[in-house]
Amino acid sequence: MKKTYYYWFSLLLLLATTSGWAQTFTPILERGVYRPGSEVSGAANLTVSGNYLYFVGRNGDTGPEVWRTDGTPGGTKLVKDITPGPVYGYNAPTSLFDMNGTLYFFSGQSLYKTDGTEAGTVLIREFSDIGGANLLNYNGLVIFIVENGLWRTDGTPGGTYRIDKRPSFTPRVYNGIMYYTSSSGPTFQETDIIRSDGTVAGTSLVRQVPGTLQSFGIGIDGLYFNTLTGSARLWTTWKSDGTTAGTVPTGPSTTTSQPGYFNAFGDLYQRQNEVGLVPTSRQNKATGAFELVTPTPDLEVLQRGVQYNGQIYGNAYQPATGQELSRLDGSPVRDLNPGSERGILLLPVVANGLLYFTGNDGTTGFELWQSDGSAAGTRLTGDLLPGRSSYPLDLTVYKGDLYFDTWDGTLYKLNPQQTPTPDPTPTPPTTGGALSITAPAYDCNTGQLTVQTTGGNGSPIEYRVIGLRDWSTSASFSVPTWQRSETTFTLDIRQSGQVLSQSFTTSCTPTTTPPPSDPTPTPTPTPTPTPPTTGGALSITAPAYDCSNGQLTVQTSGGSGSPIEYRVIGLRDWSASNRFDVPTWQRSGTEFTLDVRQDGNVISRSFTSGCDRARVSAREKGQTLGVILYPNPVAEQFTVEVNGAAGQRVHFDVINLNGRSMVKQSRQVEADGHIERLTMPADAASGLYLLKVSADQQTKVLKVVKQ
């Protein structure tokens, strides 16, 4: 015991006194994480679900079992000893998977779910062979592959059954329907294309095509795949709209190898199945055409990279530099381990506004490194085990912090670099009042975003926009093309240790606003005559609203006399009806955007519902509901941080433009900084959604952009 105490005391003392940029580490669990067989095994499966970070752990009394942590040593414990005694190997939990705050996993050949408590850890079903599992979230169901077939579960034994007994490959979703493939025919040289809605009755063969499947991807206009006929070595490229008649070759079969299809970052790509730099095309979501990507991307980075500051980074190999942290085109950020030796292990993750990865500079061994995307900004975060590799693995972001485990089975939390304590010397006098963030300058065409401030004490100001760049004295940021409209960023500024934040949503509508010298909009000429204006320029007047029944009527004045369409995001998409029904829980304190469209022109006005404004406005200071969403845009999973709702039941609801609830869950929040993990349905199309977070009589609405 004494030896262990001095080991950790010495280690923490060393890290705490390292050079100024080094960050410190907190050991959450010493030698309790499951790392079997190899120092680089990733069997711990760190997975965020609900309020906990789960992993596969062990101690002297049990073999590998599911553990959980709330981020503190005292809050780290075994969930349940499913296989009693120190049994190893075969019964180790696998395939940890989050479904709307509930963790699913396999132990041995049985499927379980848990809410983080022993009583809430229950057996769903036993199987004879679990195979690869391949869990998928589809319309509130967990889809998985066991016993050579496709199965589903709703979390109950009765709702767990086989959809299809054919051997299946990873399902994908197109237009709300799940598609997958299976080898078929007497010698398994043909391919079945199958569709399913998650039920046995709703599962059917689309078409059996000749040849073995070589690639499979989902585009905006259908399924794309190609097959290879073994005997004749004939390649055939196919496209399908999900029907038998609509599954057809795109051209004649050929003996020449054909480009394959795959999805990455929400897009469909087409390229030859070769490593390294090969011409690659991406489907244009507006036209459906395939367009050449420049510069030519590296396949490994494109398929397995991460987005950071509007760019894609990953793990790529170059003969001259070896395996290194690399940009999309395969060029290394820095030749960390000079020459052809490996400088990076596995994939980077994004946390604290930086890229983190397990790297080796040839001196320290494999340790935790960080990068801002530049060679100068790529540096050692900390040497956990001087003299040999600590092999940090399972890098996972939980509650905004980075967690990982090391070769000896210790779970660590990275402590972000603390904001420097204000200097004891006198603070410069305030030169212009209290520091505050004003409206930023933003150019949608170039993506140039400049954070602007007023007031302050005259000392240097630092600026940060998470997802674009970490702290810097530059107030200018570059917004990538795909984020230049309907993307919400958090603008952070820092002066003398004080940090202020403000949200900002990009928009391209300012580019269509008439110049100040001509305040009256000029109608765009059209081939047909525009109906004469009947009452001046179209405008939205105060809406009629009845709190008791939720009836909201959008009202207008002026206009050209042609038909008007109305939309309220989160209630209903465009329609000729100006009446909307507001759900009970949104009838007070919810902000809506009212949109009106006539002759192609769209105008908007905000409206906040209210039943008892005095009661809402009189809320105790410091108890205002605060919600932070990241990342945004989202892929499937994203994180919501809630403040100002301690002791309350908080409801989370992601809805589409038609008001349909896509994700709905609620949680009792015990303290500020509550983290909720939400998962978009597998069939959620790319585009704009709303996240509504409500507690007591407060509601916050944030825009969510689905990639």
N, C-alpha and C positions, 0 to 999 in steps of 0.2 A: 504493500500500500504506500509506504514511504517513498519507494523508488518511483512509482507512478506519479505521485504528487510532485516530486522534484523534476521529473521529466517534463510535465506539462507546464509547471511554473517557469522553467528555464526557456521552454519553447515560446511561451506567450511573451516573456520578457524580451526575448530576442526579436520577435516580430514587432513588438510595440516600440522598439528603439531603432528599427531599420530606417533607411533614408526616407526623406519627406514624402515621396510619392507612394511608398509601400503601404499596403492595406493589411489589416490584421484579420486573424481567423479565430473563430470560436468553435472548439470541439463540442458538438452537440451530443454525440455518443461515441465513446471510446471502444474500438475493436468489436463493435456489435453489428456491423453491416456485412451482409453475405457477399464474399468475394471468393468463390471456389476455384480451384484448379489453376488459375492463371492470374498474374498480377493485373492483367488488362481485361479481365472478365467484367461484363456489364450486367451481371445477374441481379444487382440490387434493385433495378427497375424503379428509381425514384419517380413518383407520380403524384401530381397535385390533384386532389379531389375534395370538394367542399372546403372545410376550414383546415384541412390537414395536408401535410406532406407524408405520403406513404412510401415505404420501401421494404425490401426483404432483409430481415435482420435475424440475429441469433444470439443466444447467450449460453452459459454452461448447462442450463437445464433443458433447453429446447434446441431443436435443429432449426433450419431456416423457416421462418414464419413471417406473416405480414406485421409490420410495425408502423407506428405513426409518430409524428412530432408536430408540435405547434411552434417550433423554432427555438425552444428552450430545452436545456438538459432535463429539467424537472417535468416538462410536458412531453417527454419522449418515452414511449412504452410499447410493449407487446400488445397487439390488438386481441389475438386469441391464439392459444396453442392448439391448432387443429389436429396435428399429428403428435400426440404426447411423446415426450422423451427426446433425447438428442439424436433424432433420425436425420440423415443428410441425403442430398442428391435427388432421388426420384420424386420425393414429395415437396420439393422446394416450390413455393408459389411462383407462377409465371403469368405473363400477359396482363399485368396490372392495367386497368382501363377505367377512366372516369366517364360516367354518364350522368350529367346534370347533378353533380354533387354526391353521387353514390359510386363507390369503388367496386368494380367487378374484377375477379381474378380466378385463376385455376390453381388448385392445390392437388398435386397428384393428377388424377384424372377426373376431378370434380370441379364444378363451377360454383363459386361463392359470390356473395355480395356483402358489403359492410358499410356502416355509417360511422365507423371508427370506434365503436364500443363492442365489448365482448358479446353482450346480449343481441346487438344488432348485426352480428356476423353470422350469416345463415347459409346453409347448403341449398343450392337451387336444384342441381341434378348431377348424377354421376354418369360417366361415359366409359366406353371401353378403349377409346383412342382419341386423344385430343389433337393430334396432328400439329398444325401450325397456329391454330386458333384464329389469327387475323381478325380481331374484333373491330366492328364498325358501328358508328351511331347512325341509325336510319329511322327517322320519324318516331323517335322515342323508344325504339327497340335496339337491343344489342344484337348485331348480326355476327356470327362467328362460324368457323369451319372446324368440325370435329367428325370423327368416324367417316371420313371421306365424303362428307355431305355438308350442305349449308343449313345452319340452324339459326333460330331466333329465340330471344327471351325478353319478357317484359319485367323480369325480376321475380317472377313467381314460378313455382314448379309447373302449374297448369298452363302457364303462358310460355313454356319452354318446349319447343318441339322442332322437328326437322322440316324444313321447307322443301328441300330437294335432296335426294339420295345420290345424285351424280357427283363425282369428284369435281370440286369447284375451285376456281381461281378468284383472287381478290375482287369483290364486287365494286362497282362504281355506280354513280347516280347521274342520270340525265333526265331533265324535265320531271323530277319528282319520282321517277321509277328507277329501281335498282336493276343493273345489268351485270351479268357475269358470264364466264365461259367454262366449258368442260370439254376435255378430250373425249372423242367418241369414235364409233366405227369399230369393225372387227379387230383392227390392229392399232386403234387409237390414233389414226392418221387423219381424222376429220375433227372439226371443231363445232361444238354447239354454242350458239348465241342464245342466252336465256334472259328473260325479264321476270321481275317479281315485285309485288307490292308488300312483301313481308308475310303473306299468307300462302297456304298450300293452293287454295283455289285461284289465287292471283298470280301463280307462277306458271309460266308456259314457255315452250320453245319458240324462239323467233325464227331461226333458220339454222340448218346444218350446212356448213360450207366445207369444201374440200381443203385438205392441207392442215398442218399444225400451226397454231397461233404463234406469231412472231412479235407482235406489238399490239397495244390496245390503248386508245385514248378517247377522251370525251371532249367534243368541240361544242361551239354554240349552236350548231345546226345538226348534230347527230353524233353517232359513234364512228370512230375511224380505227381501222385495224388492217393488218395484212397477214397472209398465210403463206406457207411454203409446202408444196407437194413433194414428198420425199423421193419418189421414184423418178419423176421427170425433172425435179428441181425447178419447178415453176413457181414464181412469186405472183401473188395476186393481192391487189390493194382494194379494200372494201370501204363502203360508207353505208350507214344504216340510220333510219329515223325511228327505229324501234319496232318496225312492223316487218312482216315477211316480205311483202311486195316492195317495201322500201329498203331492203338490204340487198345491195347490188354492187358488182365490181365497178371501180371508177375508170377502168380501162382494161385492155387485154392482158392476159397473163404473160410473163416474160421470164427468161432464164437469168436476167440481170437482177442483182440484189436491189431491193426497193427500200426507200426511206421508211423508218419506223416512226410510230407516234407515241407520245407520252405527255403527261400533264405536269406542270410545275408552276407554282405561285399563281394558280387559278387560270392559267393559259394552256392551250394545246400547242405542242411543238412537233415539228417534223424534221428528221435528220437521219443520216445513215447511222447504223448502230456500231459506231467506232469510237474508240477513246480519243481524248485529246481534242484538238481544234478541227472541227468539221463544219462546213456550211450548214446553218440551222435556220429554219423558218418558223415563224410564230403566226397563229391564226389571228387576223384582225377581227375583234369582236363586233365591229360595226358593219364590216362588209363580208366577213366569212372567208376572205382571201388569205392565202399564206404569203407572208412577207419576210424577206431575208433579214435576220438579226445581225446588226453590226455594233461593235466588233464581234467577230465570231466567238461564241461562248464555248467554254470547256464543259463537256458533258457532265463530269462529276460535280462541278460547282453548280451548274444549272439544276440538276436533279436533286442534289442533296445539300444545297447551300442555305444560307439565311439572309434575310433582308436587313440592311443596316444603313442608315443615313441615305436611303434612296438607292443604294447599290446592293449587289448580291456578292456575298463572300462565302468561301467554302474551302475544301481541302483538295488541292490539285498537285499533280506531279509534272515536273519538268526535268529532263535529263541533267541539266546543269545545276539545278538547285535542289533536286529531290522533292519530297512531299512537304509542302509548305502552306500556310494560310495564304489564300490567293483570291484575286478578284475574279469577276465573271469570265474574263477572257483568259484565265489561267495564269496571269502574271502574278508572281508572288508579291505580297505586301512587303516582305523582308525575307532575305535568305537567312532564316534564324539559325539553322545548323549548316554552316558553310559547306558548299559542295553538294554532293548527291545524297548526303545523309538526311534522314527524316527529321523534320523540324516541327511537325504537328501530328497529333494522334486524334483520330476521329473528327468530330465536327465542332465548329465554334457555336456559342450561344450569345444572345444579346442580353445584357443586364447592366443596370446603373449607367446607361448611356454609352456603354463600351462593348466591344467584342471580347469574349473570354474563351480561351482554349487551352488544351493540354499541350505544352510545347517543350522543346528540348534545344538548347543552344550549344550542345556539345560539351557543356561544362557542368551544369546543374543537374542533368538528367531531366526526365519528364516531370514538369511542375506546372503550376497555374500561371498563364500569361494573359495579358490584356492588350488591346489594340484599338486605336481610334480610326483605323483604316490607312494610316501612314506608317512609313518605316520608322520615323523618329518616335511615333506614338505607340510603337509595339515594344512592350517591355515586361519584365518579370513582375508578376504581382507579389509573389513571395515564395521563398524556398522552404517548403514545409519539412523537407528531410535532407539537410545538407550532406553531401557525399554520395547520395544515391537517389533514384527516382521515387517519388511518392505516388505517381500515377493517379492524379485526380480523374475520376470518371463520373458518369451520370450527372453532368452539369445541368442543374435544374433551377429555374427561377420560381421562388415561392414567397409571397408577401413582399414582392419587390426586391428580395435579396437572393444572392446566388448560393446554392447548396451543392455539395459534391461529396463523394466518398473516396478514400485512398486505399492503397494496396493492403494496408493492415486492417481494413474494415472500420475506419473511423469516419463518422459523418461530420463534415465541417460546414460552417456558415461563414461566408465572407462578409466582413464588416466594411461597408462603404467608407471611403475616405471622409473623415469628418470635416465639416465646415470649420475653418480656422477660428479659434477664439479671438474676439476683438482685441486689438492691441491695447495694453493698459495706458498708452499715451493718449492725450486728449483727442477726441474725435473732432475732425474738421467741422466748422460750423455749417449748419444747414444753409444752402445757398438759394434754394427755391421752394421751400416747404417740404412736406413729407414726400418721400420717394414713391412714385406710382408708375404703372404701365399705362401708356396711352394707346390709342388705336394704331396698330402697326401699318406700315406702308407695304403694299402688296401688289405685284404685277403678275396677273394670271398668265400672260403670254410667255414671260421669261422665267416665272417661278421665283423671282427675287422677293424675299420677305425680309423686311427690316423692322426689328423690334424697337419701339420708341418709348422713351420715359420722360418724366418731368420731376422736378424737385430733386431731393437727395442732399447728401452732405459734402459733395465735391470730390470724394475719393473715387477710385476706379470702380466701374460697374462691369460685372461679368454677365454673359447671356448664355442661355441654354434652351434648346427645343428638343425634347426627348424624341428620338426617331430621326432627327436631322443632324444634330451635333451636340457634343458635351460642352461643358463650361469653356468659355473663351471671352476675350475682351472685344471680339467682333460682334456687332449687333446684326449683321447680315447673314441670311441663310438662303440656301438654294433648295427649292421644293421640286421633287421629281415630277415629271409630266403626269404620271398616273395619280398624283395626290393633289393636283392643282385646283380641284373643285370638290366640295362636299367632304373634305377631310378635316377633322378637328385635332388641333395641336394644343399642347400646353406650353405657353411661353413663360420661362423662368428668368428672373434677374436676381443678382446677388450683389450687395454692397455692404461692406463692413460687417459681414456675417449675417446680415438680414436677407432673407429670401422672400420674394413676392412672385405670385403666379397669376396668370390670366389665360383663359381659353380663347382660341381663335379658330374659326372655321373658314377654310379657303373657299373662294367663290369666283367664278368666271363671269358672273353677271355684270360686274362693273365695266367690262369692256364694251358692253352694249349700251351703257348709260350715255345719253347725249351730253356734249360738252356744256360747261356752265354758261357759255355765251348764248346758247339756244335751249332754254329750259323746257320748251314744249317738244315732246317726242315727235319726230317726223315719221309717218307710216312708211314702211318699206313698200316700194312699188310692186304691184302684182299684175299678172297678165289680165285678170278680170277686174272690173271696177269694184272698189271697196264701198260698201254701203255707207251712205252719208252719216256723219256723226249726229246723233239725236239729242245728246245732252252733255256735250263737252267730253273731256278725256275720261276714260274709264277709271274708276277708283273704287276701293273697298270702304264702305262706311262701317260704323259700329255694328257688330252682329247682334242678332236677337238671341238671347240665351236664357233658358229656364233650368235653373239648378235642380229643381225637384224631379224632373223627368229626363234631364240630360239632353233636351232638344236644343241644338245649335243651328241657327240659320244664318248663312253668309249673305250679306246684303251689299249691293253695289249701286253706283250712280254713274250716269254718263255712258259712254261707249258708242259704238258704230251702229248698233241695232242688230248685228248678226248674233248667232247663238253664243251663249257664254257657258263655259264648263267650270266646275268647281272641284277642288281637292283639299283635303286636310290630311297631311301626312300622319299616319298612325290610326286614322279613322276610316278613310276610304280614298281610293284613287280617283282619277278624273271621271266625272259624270255630269250630266245636264242638271241633276238635282242639287239644289243649294242647301239641303237639310242633312244634318248629321246627328247621329246618336252618340253621346258621350257616356262611356261606362261609369258606373257608380264611383269607383275608386279614383276617377280622374275629374270629378265634377267640381273640385275646388283646389286651386293652387297649381294646376297643370298648364304649362304654356304650349299652345298649338301654333302652327304656321298655317294661315289661310291662304290658299293659292286660287287665283282666278285667271282663266285663259280665254281670250277672244281674238280672232283673226291671227292666231299664232303668237300673240304677245301675252306674256305672263307677268302679273303683278302679285305681290304678296303683302301680307300684314300679319303681325303677331297678335295673339289673343290669349289671355290667361283666364281660365275658368275660376269662378269664385262663388262660394255660398255664404261665407262669413269672413270677409276680408279682415275685419278688425281682429278676429281671433287668430288668424294666420299671422298678421303683421305684429301681433303682440308676443310672438314666441320669444322665449328667454334668450338673451344674447349669448352667443357661443354655442347654441344648440341647432344652428342652421344645418340642414342636411347637405353634406358635401360628397360628391361622387367623382371618382377618377377612373377613366377607362384606358386600358392599354393591352396590347398594341392596337392601333387603329390607323389604317385598315386592318381587318382581322382575316385570318384564314378559317380555321374551325374553332379553336379555343381562344378565349381572351379572358382577361382578369378585370374585375371591378373592385375598387377600394372604396369603402363607405366610412364616412366620419359624421359625427353629430347625431348618431342614432343608437347610442348605447342603451341597452335595456329594452329595445323596441323590436317588434317583428318587422322585418324589411322584405318587401316584395320586389322581385326582379322580373321584368317582362320585356322580351325582344319581339317587336311586331313589324310586319311588313307594311308597305304603302296602303294596302287594302284593310289594315287593321287586324289582320290575322295574327294571332299569337304564335310565334315560332319557338320560343323558349320561355318557360314560366317556372319559377321556383321561389321559395321564400325561406327565410332563415332568421332565427332569433339571434340578434347581434348583442354581444356582451360588452364590447369595448370599441373605442375608436380604432381606426386602422383595420377594420374587418375586411378580409379578402374573400371574394366570391368568384369561383371559377365557372364560366358559362361556356357551353359548347353549342355552336350553330348546327342545325340539322344538316345531314349529309346532302339533302336536296335543296338547300338554300342557295338560290341563284346569286350571282354577283350583283352588287348594287347597294342602294341605300336602305337602311333599316333604322328603327328608333329603339333605344334602350330606355325604358321607364323604370326608375327606382323610386319606390314610395315607402314612407314610414310615418306612422301617426297621421298628421294632416299635411305632410310635405311630400312633394313629388319633384324629382329632377328628371329631365329628358335630355338625352345625349344622342347625337347621330352616330350610327355605326356603319362603316363602309365595309361590305363583304367583298373580298378579292374574288 
